[in-house]
């Protein structure tokens, strides 16, 4: 498949992209190479290959769910400007 510089200009106009007319030939060459690579990949016989369910079928190592930090709520609320019944009290901001 060959893409021309006129097609590049047309595609850029449709996508509302500003392109440099001097580089449209370069873009056409690069896109042609990409399309040729895709065509080559489509010709590969993959009938014998089983699809993978996930690229990494490894199971994650899990650690036990154990509390490691001490509860310091009382210590932190003791230095808070206002706290009541385990909650921090803040000024009302909605009038």
KAUR-V970665 format. One record per run of one state. SS is the DSSP state (H for helix, E for strand, - for the rest). FROM is the first residue (numbers start at 1). LEN is the number of residues. If there is no record, write none. Layout:
ss | from | len
SS | FROM | LEN
SS | FROM | LEN
This chain:
ss | from | len
- | 1 | 4
H | 5 | 10
- | 15 | 9
H | 24 | 19
- | 43 | 30
H | 73 | 6
- | 79 | 4
E | 83 | 2
- | 85 | 2
E | 87 | 2
- | 89 | 7
